[in-house]
Amino acid sequence: MINLENLTTERRNETTFGLDEMSIGQAVKLMNQEDHKVPDAVAEQLPQIEKVVAATILAFKKGGRLIYMGAGTSGRLGVLDAAECVPTFGVEAEMVVGVIAGGQQAMTVAVEGAEDDAQLGMQDLKDLKLSEKDMVIGIAASGRTPYVIGGLDYARLIGAGTGTISCNKNAEISKHAELPIEVDCGPEFLTGSTRLKSGTAQKLILNMISTISMIGIGKVYNNLMVDVKPTNEKLVERSKRIIMQATEVDYETATHYFEEANQNVKLAIVMILTNSSKDDAAKKLVIADGFVKKTL
């Protein structure tokens, strides 16, 4: 029998007793008040988040990957963050990977027993050909998911970097990683529903890890996403605006260089800022490890 009594994420929230008798207005206001507690809880873990980001940047620089793994809501949030890195930062889909217990079908339908299988967590990482260059981050609101623990133990066995994101203090998964993050947001608005405050906290932390790690490997110039992939009309226009903002040229000039650079935003920016041909700008970027400022 699993003992959930000591988990903050499973405790009843005294402020939401009588939830089923509240008006919509009362419930909305109270839920908003509870959500306000999340950023402060995350802020307490900033020093540990910083260490995880630093380890992730190091993994990228070694040619490794960032791999999120989790079950249920936690797993889905990892998959979401990984998927968003492709269009936002122009990386290959293999560079940031989200692994969820039960596989792709678990994104929409619960897969019975998958999260309780430590061997499955290990096997999923084996299937990814995990190496010592990679960084594995286990995500579990409860902090006790066997699937995640199995993956973390395998990652440590082969020498990969390991971190965790849990929403309980003294979480079990923290014992299985080098860099644990433990956020306590208090009991959920709806008892045990960790897609709420816990999910919000996890999303905030995942945003930090992926975004700031990408900044650390040159995917950002000032505060502009210069490696964005223009895969639709909106992103084509955004790409041109980014070129304009980075170089202070007009729309027509930005459009010209955007096309000249084969729709490579970063390359177009370096061509303009260094007054270089496409080939020369490409060489400058290689020498600068992809950092626009280092080309100037």
Stockholm file with secondary structure:
# STOCKHOLM 1.0

chainA/1-296         MINLENLTTERRNETTFGLDEMSIGQAVKLMNQEDHKVPDAVAEQLPQIEKVVAATILAFKKGGRLIYMGAGTSGRLGVLDAAECVPTFGVEAEMVVGVIAGGQQAMTVAVEGAEDDAQLGMQDLKDLKLSEKDMVIGIAASGRTPYVIGGLDYARLIGAGTGTISCNKNAEISKHAELPIEVDCGPEFLTGSTRLKSGTAQKLILNMISTISMIGIGKVYNNLMVDVKPTNEKLVERSKRIIMQATEVDYETATHYFEEANQNVKLAIVMILTNSSKDDAAKKLVIADGFVKKTL
#=GR chainA/1-296 SS CCCCTTCGGGSCCGGGTTGGGSCHHHHHHHHHHHHTHHHHHHHTTHHHHHHHHHHHHHHHHTTCCEEEEESHHHHHHHHHHHHHHHHHHCCCTTTEEEEETTCGGGGTSCCTTGGGCHHHHHHHHHHTTCCTTCEEEEEESSSCCHHHHHHHHHHHHHTCEEEEEESSTTCGGGGGCSEEEECCCCSCSSTTCTTTHHHHHHHHHHHHHHHHHHHTTTCCBTTBCTTCCCCSHHHHHHHHHHHHHHHCCCHHHHHHHHHHTTTCHHHHHHHHHTTCCHHHHHHHHHHTTTCSGGGC
#=GC SS_cons         CCCCTTCGGGSCCGGGTTGGGSCHHHHHHHHHHHHTHHHHHHHTTHHHHHHHHHHHHHHHHTTCCEEEEESHHHHHHHHHHHHHHHHHHCCCTTTEEEEETTCGGGGTSCCTTGGGCHHHHHHHHHHTTCCTTCEEEEEESSSCCHHHHHHHHHHHHHTCEEEEEESSTTCGGGGGCSEEEECCCCSCSSTTCTTTHHHHHHHHHHHHHHHHHHHTTTCCBTTBCTTCCCCSHHHHHHHHHHHHHHHCCCHHHHHHHHHHTTTCHHHHHHHHHTTCCHHHHHHHHHHTTTCSGGGC
//
